[in-house]
Amino acid sequence: DAEQEQLKLSQDAVDAARERADTCVEKADQLTDQIRMVKSNEDPDLSIEESSLIASQKTKERKDHIKEMEDALTEKLAREASARKVASKIDETRRKVDLQAKVAASARRNYDHSTSIADHLEEHALEEREAANLRQLARERATTVLLTSDEVLLSTEAQLAEAQKGAAEASEAARASREKADRLAREADNVQHLEPFQVEVEMATEIRDQALAIYESSKTSRDEASERAAEAKRVHESNCINLANLERDAMAELLQKQSQDQAELLAISSCENARALQDRAGEQRTKYIELNGIASDKSAALILATRYREKSKRVQPISEGLANLTLLHSCKFRNWAKSSKFPCYSVHAWTDVIDKAEGGKEEWTQFVEFNKRHFSRTIPPSSTKNNNPLLPWAMGCQFVSLNFTRNKYMLLNDGRFRVGGSTGYVLKPEYLCTNKPGVDIDDSLNCCNPKKITVRVLSGSCLPKSLDKKSSFSSYNPFVRVTLYDGSPATLLPSPSYNTHVVKGNGLNPVWLDKEAAIFSCLNPSVGMILFSVYDHSHETKTDLFIGASAIPVSCLREGYRCVSLYDSNNSRSGPMKFA
């Protein structure tokens, strides 16, 4: 803000110095004009000595103003140097702003990356939360299975103990039965009557078989109980491993959740920093745009001041003898108020007269009023292009320059000065010369009552072939084009024209006798012109070749049957055009 205020102060100082310099230049110009008038001794009441004294005083004042102008320019250059220093500081600030913008962009990228990581972590956390729920359910089921397996294990161990006890009892019973059988066998050997003992033996054998069956059944039950105990042990160990894994996953999920919370906090902090940097970058960008505009204005003002100083150094005093010999003096146009104060021998040169004509009624009136007391000269916009000469003529321009090219505007120029015998001088209309105050431009042009012109083309005679025609033996098909060029601010649009029908194969004495006549309304008859152009229409190439033409001022038209002499593009009636 301080640099901007300093730059504004420098700008104000430069503007003030420029205004002082312009004021001094205007005063010096006025004093130069006064010195020239005094030296020319236009006032008969002053003697030569008094004129010389006044001229010396004016010269001294002019030197003082020139010195003041140089001081103002020196101050202006110093202020501009200060402004350039401030502009360099502004550039440094701009570089810092660009650096901050890069930092903000980097922070923005980090924020986007953190946001994407946070989104990914959030999705992963949701997946892990679902997996944790599944693991919790599996852990509960594993705990239930573990408790059930413990009960089964205890029951199996109890059954195993009972089976072992039954097996021990069966073994004891089998041993007792075997001993008893052995004892009975010994007794049977000593006993001669075996029948009672055989019955006992069979009974004991049956008892033994039953005991063996019970033993085998107890052994099978023991094996099955051992297998169930081993299976229950394996399930118990698996459940213990799953429980440890679930506890480890739960701890990892807790740590991941903590890291996710930290990442979210970091992302929020980065987002806030990025927004703050973005706001600051926007403010710096706005300041940069403003300072850049001010610097551009300063640079343009410096260039203009440098050019003015260089031109001022090249200005040389005009010799008094040369000034006395010169009739017209060229002056640069700045504004109408300043131009109206110039002496009557001042001349303005224009290249944009069409733009002035299109500027509206007020601009047209200013142009006319200036040309009533001064001189104007119009110059074509390029070496190959011409402007419509009727517009500067209608605005009172005394010198209308044209390029010598074959076009309709040269034909209008030839027709205008043919009225005075092609001497190059024609009087302006009265409304462009009178100095009656309060007269409206529309009243002077009589726009409220336009002149109606009706033209009917009857026939032609002795029409030569076009110079642009390649074959001299082919027939030609003439037709006539009638165009009105009206010098009025209300008719800047394309000029109205009328074409007759084409007469095929007759250039000696073509007859048109069109039923419809060409009807025109001319708002400015004192300047307006009618152009009669004859063309050869080619049906094969669909082109129109120029034969001849003649431009006649509207003020010179007469009612009745009239004969229009044709001229070639060089304003000549020699050769084939002599009797056209």
C-alpha positions as CSV (number, residue, x, y, z in Angstrom):
1,D,0.0,0.0,0.0
2,A,2.8,2.4,0.8
3,E,4.5,1.6,-2.6
4,Q,1.3,2.1,-4.4
5,E,0.7,5.4,-2.6
6,Q,4.2,6.5,-3.5
7,L,3.7,5.5,-7.1
8,K,0.4,7.5,-7.2
9,L,2.2,10.6,-5.8
10,S,4.9,10.2,-8.5
11,Q,2.1,9.9,-11.1
12,D,0.4,13.1,-9.8
13,A,3.8,14.9,-9.9
14,V,4.5,13.7,-13.5
15,D,1.0,14.8,-14.6
16,A,1.5,18.2,-12.9
17,A,4.9,18.6,-14.6
18,R,3.4,17.6,-18.0
19,E,0.6,20.1,-17.5
20,R,3.1,22.8,-16.8
21,A,5.1,21.8,-19.8
22,D,2.0,21.9,-22.0
23,T,1.0,25.3,-20.7
24,C,4.5,26.6,-21.4
25,V,4.4,25.1,-24.9
26,E,1.0,26.8,-25.6
27,K,2.2,30.1,-24.2
28,A,5.4,29.8,-26.3
29,D,3.3,29.1,-29.4
30,Q,1.1,32.1,-28.7
31,L,4.2,34.3,-28.2
32,T,5.7,32.9,-31.4
33,D,2.5,33.9,-33.3
34,Q,2.5,37.3,-31.6
35,I,6.2,37.8,-32.5
36,R,5.5,36.8,-36.1
37,M,2.6,39.3,-36.3
38,V,4.6,42.0,-34.7
39,K,7.6,41.4,-37.0
40,S,5.3,41.5,-40.0
41,N,4.1,44.9,-38.8
42,E,0.4,44.3,-39.4
43,D,-0.6,47.0,-36.9
44,P,-0.2,50.4,-38.7
45,D,-0.3,52.3,-35.3
46,L,3.1,50.8,-34.2
47,S,6.4,52.1,-35.5
48,I,9.3,49.9,-36.4
49,E,11.1,50.7,-33.1
50,E,8.0,49.9,-31.0
51,S,7.5,46.7,-33.0
52,S,11.2,45.7,-32.4
53,L,10.8,46.5,-28.6
54,I,7.6,44.5,-28.3
55,A,9.2,41.6,-30.3
56,S,12.3,41.6,-28.0
57,Q,10.0,41.5,-24.9
58,K,7.9,38.7,-26.4
59,T,11.1,36.9,-27.3
60,K,12.4,37.2,-23.7
61,E,9.1,36.0,-22.4
62,R,9.2,33.1,-24.9
63,K,12.7,32.2,-23.6
64,D,11.4,32.3,-20.0
65,H,8.6,30.0,-20.9
66,I,11.0,27.6,-22.7
67,K,13.2,27.5,-19.7
68,E,10.2,26.9,-17.4
69,M,9.2,24.1,-19.8
70,E,12.7,22.5,-19.6
71,D,12.6,22.7,-15.8
72,A,9.2,21.1,-15.9
73,L,10.5,18.4,-18.2
74,T,13.5,17.8,-16.0
75,E,11.3,17.5,-12.9
76,K,9.0,15.2,-14.9
77,L,12.0,12.9,-15.8
78,A,13.1,12.8,-12.2
79,R,9.6,11.9,-11.1
80,E,9.5,9.2,-13.8
81,A,12.8,7.8,-12.6
82,S,11.3,7.6,-9.1
83,A,8.2,6.0,-10.6
84,R,10.5,3.4,-12.3
85,K,12.1,2.6,-9.0
86,V,8.7,2.2,-7.5
87,A,7.7,0.0,-10.5
88,S,10.8,-2.1,-9.9
89,K,9.7,-2.6,-6.3
90,I,6.3,-3.5,-7.5
91,D,7.9,-6.1,-9.9
92,E,9.8,-7.5,-6.9
93,T,6.5,-7.7,-5.0
94,R,5.0,-9.4,-8.1
95,R,7.8,-12.0,-8.0
96,K,7.1,-12.6,-4.4
97,V,3.4,-12.9,-5.1
98,D,4.2,-15.4,-7.9
99,L,6.4,-17.4,-5.4
100,Q,3.6,-17.3,-2.9
101,A,1.2,-18.4,-5.6
102,K,3.5,-21.4,-6.3
103,V,3.7,-22.2,-2.6
104,A,-0.1,-22.0,-2.5
105,A,-0.4,-24.2,-5.5
106,S,2.0,-26.7,-3.9
107,A,-0.1,-26.6,-0.7
108,R,-3.2,-27.1,-2.7
109,R,-1.7,-30.1,-4.4
110,N,-0.6,-31.4,-0.9
111,Y,-4.1,-30.8,0.3
112,D,-5.6,-32.7,-2.6
113,H,-3.2,-35.5,-2.1
114,S,-4.0,-35.6,1.6
115,T,-7.7,-35.5,0.8
116,S,-7.3,-38.5,-1.5
117,I,-5.3,-40.3,1.1
118,A,-7.9,-39.5,3.7
119,D,-10.7,-40.8,1.4
120,H,-8.7,-43.9,0.7
121,L,-8.0,-44.4,4.5
122,E,-11.7,-43.8,5.1
123,E,-12.7,-46.5,2.6
124,H,-10.0,-48.8,4.1
125,A,-11.3,-48.0,7.6
126,L,-14.8,-49.0,6.6
127,E,-13.5,-52.2,5.1
128,E,-11.4,-52.9,8.2
129,R,-14.4,-52.1,10.4
130,E,-16.5,-54.6,8.6
131,A,-13.7,-57.1,8.8
132,A,-13.3,-56.4,12.5
133,N,-17.1,-57.0,13.0
134,L,-16.7,-60.3,11.2
135,R,-13.6,-61.1,13.3
136,Q,-15.5,-60.2,16.4
137,L,-18.3,-62.6,15.4
138,A,-15.8,-65.3,14.6
139,R,-14.1,-64.7,17.9
140,E,-17.4,-65.1,19.7
141,R,-18.2,-68.2,17.8
142,A,-14.6,-69.5,18.5
143,T,-15.1,-68.8,22.2
144,T,-18.4,-70.6,22.2
145,V,-16.8,-73.6,20.3
146,L,-13.8,-73.5,22.7
147,L,-16.1,-73.7,25.7
148,T,-18.1,-76.5,24.1
149,S,-14.9,-78.3,23.1
150,D,-13.7,-78.0,26.8
151,E,-16.9,-79.6,28.0
152,V,-16.6,-82.3,25.3
153,L,-13.0,-82.8,26.4
154,L,-14.0,-83.2,30.0
155,S,-16.8,-85.5,29.1
156,T,-14.6,-87.5,26.9
157,E,-11.9,-87.7,29.6
158,A,-14.6,-88.9,32.1
159,Q,-15.8,-91.5,29.6
160,L,-12.2,-92.5,29.0
161,A,-11.6,-92.9,32.7
162,E,-14.8,-95.0,33.0
163,A,-13.7,-97.0,30.0
164,Q,-10.3,-97.6,31.5
165,K,-11.9,-98.5,34.8
166,G,-14.2,-100.9,32.9
167,A,-11.3,-102.3,31.0
168,A,-9.4,-102.8,34.3
169,E,-12.4,-104.5,35.8
170,A,-12.8,-106.6,32.6
171,S,-9.2,-107.6,32.8
172,E,-9.5,-108.5,36.4
173,A,-12.6,-110.5,35.7
174,A,-10.9,-112.2,32.7
175,R,-7.9,-113.0,34.8
176,A,-10.1,-114.4,37.6
177,S,-12.0,-116.3,35.0
178,R,-8.8,-117.7,33.5
179,E,-7.5,-118.7,36.9
180,K,-10.8,-120.3,37.7
181,A,-10.8,-122.0,34.4
182,D,-7.3,-123.3,35.0
183,R,-8.3,-124.4,38.5
184,L,-11.3,-126.1,37.1
185,A,-9.3,-127.7,34.4
186,R,-6.9,-129.1,36.9
187,E,-9.8,-130.3,39.0
188,A,-11.3,-131.8,35.9
189,D,-8.2,-133.7,35.3
190,N,-8.5,-135.2,38.7
191,V,-12.2,-135.8,38.4
192,Q,-13.5,-138.8,36.5
193,H,-17.1,-137.7,36.2
194,L,-16.9,-134.7,33.8
195,E,-20.5,-133.9,33.0
196,P,-21.1,-131.5,35.9
197,F,-17.8,-129.9,35.3
198,Q,-18.4,-129.5,31.5
199,V,-21.5,-127.6,32.3
200,E,-19.6,-125.4,34.6
201,V,-16.9,-125.1,32.0
202,E,-19.3,-124.1,29.3
203,M,-20.9,-121.5,31.6
204,A,-17.5,-120.2,32.5
205,T,-16.6,-120.1,28.8
206,E,-19.7,-118.1,28.1
207,I,-18.8,-115.8,31.0
208,R,-15.3,-115.4,29.5
209,D,-16.6,-114.7,26.1
210,Q,-19.0,-112.1,27.5
211,A,-16.1,-110.5,29.5
212,L,-13.9,-110.5,26.3
213,A,-16.8,-108.8,24.4
214,I,-17.1,-106.3,27.1
215,Y,-13.3,-105.8,27.1
216,E,-13.3,-105.3,23.3
217,S,-16.2,-102.9,23.5
218,S,-14.4,-100.9,26.3
219,K,-11.2,-100.8,24.3
220,T,-13.1,-99.5,21.2
221,S,-14.8,-96.9,23.4
222,R,-11.4,-95.9,24.8
223,D,-9.9,-95.5,21.3
224,E,-12.9,-93.4,20.2
225,A,-12.6,-91.2,23.3
226,S,-8.9,-90.8,22.7
227,E,-9.6,-89.7,19.1
228,R,-12.3,-87.3,20.2
229,A,-9.9,-85.9,22.9
230,A,-7.2,-85.4,20.3
231,E,-9.7,-83.6,17.9
232,A,-10.9,-81.5,20.8
233,K,-7.3,-80.6,21.6
234,R,-6.6,-79.6,18.0
235,V,-9.8,-77.4,17.8
236,H,-8.7,-75.8,21.1
237,E,-5.3,-75.0,19.8
238,S,-6.8,-73.6,16.5
239,N,-9.2,-71.5,18.5
240,C,-6.3,-70.2,20.6
241,I,-4.4,-69.2,17.4
242,N,-7.6,-67.5,16.0
243,L,-8.0,-65.6,19.2
244,A,-4.4,-64.4,19.1
245,N,-4.9,-63.3,15.5
246,L,-8.1,-61.5,16.3
247,E,-6.4,-59.6,19.2
248,R,-3.6,-58.6,16.9
249,D,-6.0,-57.4,14.2
250,A,-8.0,-55.5,16.7
251,M,-4.8,-53.7,17.9
252,A,-3.8,-53.0,14.2
253,E,-7.3,-51.6,13.6
254,L,-7.0,-49.3,16.6
255,L,-3.6,-48.1,15.5
256,Q,-4.9,-47.5,11.9
257,K,-7.8,-45.5,13.3
258,Q,-5.5,-43.3,15.3
259,S,-3.3,-42.7,12.2
260,Q,-6.5,-41.9,10.2
261,D,-7.5,-39.4,12.8
262,Q,-4.1,-37.8,12.6
263,A,-4.2,-37.7,8.8
264,E,-7.6,-36.1,8.9
265,L,-6.4,-33.4,11.2
266,L,-3.3,-32.8,9.0
267,A,-5.5,-32.6,5.9
268,I,-7.8,-30.1,7.6
269,S,-4.9,-28.0,8.6
270,S,-3.4,-28.1,5.1
271,C,-6.7,-27.1,3.6
272,E,-7.0,-24.1,5.9
273,N,-3.5,-23.1,5.1
274,A,-4.1,-23.5,1.3
275,R,-7.3,-21.4,1.5
276,A,-5.4,-18.7,3.4
277,L,-2.6,-18.8,0.8
278,Q,-5.1,-18.7,-2.0
279,D,-6.9,-15.6,-0.6
280,R,-3.5,-13.9,-0.1
281,A,-2.5,-14.8,-3.7
282,G,-5.8,-13.4,-5.0
283,E,-5.1,-10.1,-3.2
284,Q,-1.6,-10.0,-4.4
285,R,-2.8,-10.7,-8.0
286,T,-5.3,-7.9,-7.8
287,K,-2.6,-5.5,-6.6
288,Y,-0.3,-6.8,-9.3
289,I,-2.9,-6.0,-12.0
290,E,-3.5,-2.5,-10.7
291,L,0.2,-1.8,-10.4
292,N,0.8,-3.2,-13.8
293,G,-1.8,-0.9,-15.3
294,I,-0.2,2.1,-13.5
295,A,3.2,1.0,-14.8
296,S,1.9,0.7,-18.3
297,D,0.4,4.2,-18.1
298,K,3.7,5.6,-16.7
299,S,5.7,3.9,-19.5
300,A,3.4,5.3,-22.2
301,A,3.7,8.8,-20.6
302,L,7.4,8.5,-20.5
303,I,7.6,7.5,-24.2
304,L,5.4,10.5,-25.1
305,A,7.4,12.9,-23.0
306,T,10.7,11.5,-24.5
307,R,9.3,11.9,-28.1
308,Y,8.1,15.4,-27.3
309,R,11.5,16.4,-25.9
310,E,13.3,15.0,-28.9
311,K,10.9,16.9,-31.3
312,S,11.4,20.1,-29.2
313,K,15.1,19.8,-29.7
314,R,14.7,19.5,-33.4
315,V,12.5,22.6,-33.7
316,Q,14.4,25.3,-35.5
317,P,13.3,29.0,-35.7
318,I,11.8,29.9,-39.0
319,S,13.6,32.6,-41.1
320,E,11.6,35.8,-41.2
321,G,12.2,36.1,-45.0
322,L,10.8,32.6,-45.5
323,A,7.8,33.3,-43.3
324,N,7.1,36.5,-45.4
325,L,7.2,34.5,-48.6
326,T,5.0,31.6,-47.3
327,L,1.3,32.0,-48.0
328,L,-0.1,28.9,-46.3
329,H,1.2,27.2,-43.1
330,S,0.5,23.6,-42.2
331,C,-0.8,23.1,-38.6
332,K,-1.5,19.9,-36.8
333,F,-5.1,19.3,-35.7
334,R,-5.7,18.9,-32.0
335,N,-9.3,20.0,-31.5
336,W,-11.8,22.3,-33.2
337,A,-11.6,25.0,-30.4
338,K,-7.9,25.4,-30.9
339,S,-8.1,25.2,-34.7
340,S,-10.7,27.9,-34.9
341,K,-8.1,30.3,-33.2
342,F,-5.5,29.7,-35.9
343,P,-4.8,32.5,-38.5
344,C,-6.7,32.3,-41.7
345,Y,-3.6,31.2,-43.6
346,S,-3.4,27.9,-41.6
347,V,-4.0,24.6,-43.4
348,H,-5.0,21.2,-42.0
349,A,-4.2,18.0,-43.8
350,W,-6.6,15.1,-43.4
351,T,-6.3,11.4,-44.2
352,D,-9.4,10.3,-42.3
353,V,-11.9,12.7,-43.9
354,I,-14.4,9.8,-44.3
355,D,-14.3,9.1,-40.6
356,K,-14.9,12.8,-40.0
357,A,-17.9,12.8,-42.4
358,E,-19.3,9.8,-40.6
359,G,-18.9,11.5,-37.2
360,G,-22.4,12.9,-37.3
361,K,-24.1,16.3,-37.9
362,E,-22.0,18.1,-35.2
363,E,-18.7,17.0,-36.6
364,W,-19.8,17.9,-40.2
365,T,-20.9,21.4,-39.0
366,Q,-17.5,21.9,-37.2
367,F,-15.7,21.0,-40.4
368,V,-17.8,23.3,-42.6
369,E,-17.3,26.3,-40.1
370,F,-13.6,25.7,-40.0
371,N,-13.3,25.7,-43.8
372,K,-15.2,29.0,-44.1
373,R,-12.2,30.8,-42.7
374,H,-9.3,28.4,-43.2
375,F,-7.9,25.9,-45.6
376,S,-8.1,22.1,-45.7
377,R,-6.4,19.4,-47.8
378,T,-7.5,15.8,-48.0
379,I,-5.0,13.0,-48.8
380,P,-6.0,9.5,-50.1
381,P,-5.5,6.7,-47.5
382,S,-3.1,4.8,-49.7
383,S,-1.3,5.1,-53.1
384,T,-3.9,2.8,-54.8
385,K,-7.1,3.8,-53.2
386,N,-9.3,7.0,-53.5
387,N,-12.0,8.4,-51.3
388,N,-15.3,9.8,-52.5
389,P,-14.4,13.5,-53.3
390,L,-18.0,14.7,-52.9
391,L,-17.8,14.3,-49.1
392,P,-14.8,16.7,-48.6
393,W,-16.2,19.1,-51.3
394,A,-19.6,19.1,-49.4
395,M,-17.7,20.0,-46.2
396,G,-15.9,22.9,-47.8
397,C,-12.4,21.4,-48.4
398,Q,-10.4,23.5,-50.9
399,F,-7.8,20.8,-51.9
400,V,-9.0,17.3,-52.5
401,S,-6.1,15.0,-53.6
402,L,-6.7,11.9,-55.7
403,N,-4.6,9.1,-57.1
404,F,-4.6,8.8,-60.9
405,T,-6.3,5.4,-61.0
406,R,-9.1,4.3,-63.2
407,N,-12.2,4.4,-61.0
408,K,-15.5,6.2,-60.6
409,Y,-14.0,8.8,-58.2
410,M,-11.6,10.1,-60.9
411,L,-14.6,10.3,-63.3
412,L,-16.4,12.4,-60.7
413,N,-13.4,14.7,-60.3
414,D,-13.1,15.2,-64.0
415,G,-16.8,16.0,-64.3
416,R,-16.6,18.5,-61.5
417,F,-13.8,20.6,-63.0
418,R,-15.0,20.2,-66.6
419,V,-17.5,22.9,-65.7
420,G,-14.7,25.4,-65.5
421,G,-13.0,24.2,-68.6
422,S,-10.8,21.7,-66.7
423,T,-8.8,24.6,-65.2
424,G,-8.7,23.0,-61.8
425,Y,-10.7,25.7,-60.0
426,V,-14.4,25.8,-59.2
427,L,-16.2,28.1,-56.8
428,K,-17.7,26.6,-53.7
429,P,-21.5,26.8,-53.1
430,E,-22.8,29.8,-51.3
431,Y,-23.7,28.0,-48.1
432,L,-20.1,26.9,-47.6
433,C,-18.8,30.5,-47.8
434,T,-21.4,32.6,-45.8
435,N,-20.7,33.4,-42.2
436,K,-24.3,33.8,-41.0
437,P,-24.6,32.7,-37.3
438,G,-27.4,30.4,-36.2
439,V,-27.9,28.8,-39.7
440,D,-28.5,25.1,-39.4
441,I,-26.7,22.7,-41.7
442,D,-30.0,21.1,-42.8
443,D,-31.4,24.5,-43.7
444,S,-28.3,25.4,-45.7
445,L,-28.5,22.0,-47.6
446,N,-32.3,22.4,-48.0
447,C,-32.7,18.8,-46.8
448,C,-36.4,19.4,-46.1
449,N,-37.1,19.9,-49.8
450,P,-34.9,17.5,-51.8
451,K,-34.7,17.9,-55.5
452,K,-36.3,15.2,-57.5
453,I,-34.5,14.0,-60.7
454,T,-36.0,11.8,-63.3
455,V,-33.8,10.4,-66.0
456,R,-34.8,8.1,-68.9
457,V,-32.1,6.8,-71.2
458,L,-33.3,6.6,-74.9
459,S,-30.5,5.6,-77.2
460,G,-26.7,5.8,-77.9
461,S,-24.5,6.3,-80.9
462,C,-21.0,5.5,-82.1
463,L,-20.1,3.5,-79.0
464,P,-16.5,2.2,-79.3
465,K,-15.5,-1.2,-78.0
466,S,-14.0,-1.5,-74.5
467,L,-10.2,-1.2,-74.2
468,D,-10.4,-4.2,-71.9
469,K,-11.9,-6.4,-74.6
470,K,-9.3,-8.9,-75.9
471,S,-11.0,-9.8,-79.2
472,S,-11.7,-7.0,-81.6
473,F,-14.0,-9.0,-83.8
474,S,-16.6,-10.2,-81.2
475,S,-19.8,-8.3,-80.8
476,Y,-20.6,-6.3,-77.7
477,N,-23.7,-5.7,-75.6
478,P,-23.9,-2.2,-74.1
479,F,-26.0,-1.1,-71.2
480,V,-26.1,2.2,-69.2
481,R,-25.7,2.7,-65.5
482,V,-26.9,6.0,-63.9
483,T,-25.6,6.7,-60.4
484,L,-26.4,9.7,-58.1
485,Y,-23.6,10.9,-55.8
486,D,-25.2,13.2,-53.2
487,G,-22.9,15.3,-51.0
488,S,-25.0,15.3,-47.9
489,P,-24.4,14.0,-44.3
490,A,-27.7,12.1,-44.7
491,T,-26.5,10.0,-47.6
492,L,-23.3,8.2,-46.5
493,L,-24.8,4.9,-47.6
494,P,-23.9,3.4,-51.0
495,S,-25.0,5.7,-53.8
496,P,-28.3,4.8,-55.6
497,S,-28.0,3.6,-59.2
498,Y,-30.1,2.5,-62.1
499,N,-29.2,0.0,-64.9
500,T,-30.9,-0.1,-68.3
501,H,-31.4,-3.5,-70.1
502,V,-28.7,-4.9,-72.2
503,V,-28.9,-4.4,-76.0
504,K,-27.3,-7.4,-77.7
505,G,-24.9,-7.1,-80.5
506,N,-25.4,-3.4,-81.3
507,G,-22.8,-0.8,-80.3
508,L,-23.3,1.6,-83.2
509,N,-26.8,2.9,-82.4
510,P,-28.3,0.9,-79.4
511,V,-31.9,1.8,-78.4
512,W,-33.1,1.3,-74.9
513,L,-36.4,3.2,-74.5
514,D,-37.0,1.8,-71.0
515,K,-40.6,2.2,-69.8
516,E,-39.4,2.8,-66.2
517,A,-37.2,5.9,-65.6
518,A,-34.5,6.4,-63.1
519,I,-35.9,8.5,-60.2
520,F,-33.5,10.1,-57.6
521,S,-33.8,12.5,-54.7
522,C,-30.9,14.8,-54.2
523,L,-30.5,16.5,-50.8
524,N,-27.6,18.7,-51.8
525,P,-28.0,19.7,-55.5
526,S,-25.2,22.3,-55.3
527,V,-22.6,19.6,-54.7
528,G,-24.3,16.4,-56.0
529,M,-23.4,14.7,-59.3
530,I,-24.8,12.2,-61.7
531,L,-22.5,9.7,-63.3
532,F,-23.5,8.1,-66.7
533,S,-21.4,4.9,-67.3
534,V,-21.6,2.6,-70.3
535,Y,-20.5,-1.0,-70.0
536,D,-20.2,-4.0,-72.3
537,H,-21.8,-7.1,-70.8
538,S,-20.3,-10.5,-71.6
539,H,-22.8,-13.3,-71.4
540,E,-20.0,-15.9,-71.5
541,T,-17.9,-14.6,-68.6
542,K,-20.6,-12.7,-66.8
543,T,-18.5,-9.6,-66.6
544,D,-19.0,-5.9,-67.4
545,L,-16.2,-4.1,-69.4
546,F,-16.0,-0.3,-69.1
547,I,-16.6,1.6,-72.4
548,G,-17.0,5.3,-71.4
549,A,-18.6,7.6,-68.8
550,S,-19.4,11.2,-68.1
551,A,-20.1,12.9,-64.7
552,I,-22.4,16.0,-64.7
553,P,-23.1,18.2,-61.6
554,V,-26.8,18.2,-60.6
555,S,-26.7,22.0,-60.7
556,C,-25.9,21.9,-64.4
557,L,-28.7,19.6,-65.4
558,R,-31.4,21.0,-67.8
559,E,-34.9,19.6,-68.5
560,G,-35.6,18.1,-71.9
561,Y,-33.9,15.9,-74.4
562,R,-30.1,16.1,-73.8
563,C,-27.0,14.5,-75.4
564,V,-24.3,13.3,-73.0
565,S,-20.8,13.2,-74.4
566,L,-18.7,10.2,-73.2
567,Y,-15.1,10.3,-72.1
568,D,-12.6,7.4,-71.6
569,S,-10.9,6.7,-68.3
570,N,-8.3,9.3,-69.0
571,N,-10.9,12.1,-69.4
572,S,-10.3,12.2,-73.2
573,R,-12.5,12.2,-76.3
574,S,-9.9,11.4,-78.8
575,G,-9.8,8.4,-81.1
576,P,-12.8,6.0,-81.0
577,M,-14.3,8.2,-78.2
578,K,-14.5,11.3,-80.4
579,F,-18.1,10.9,-81.5
580,A,-19.4,8.6,-78.6
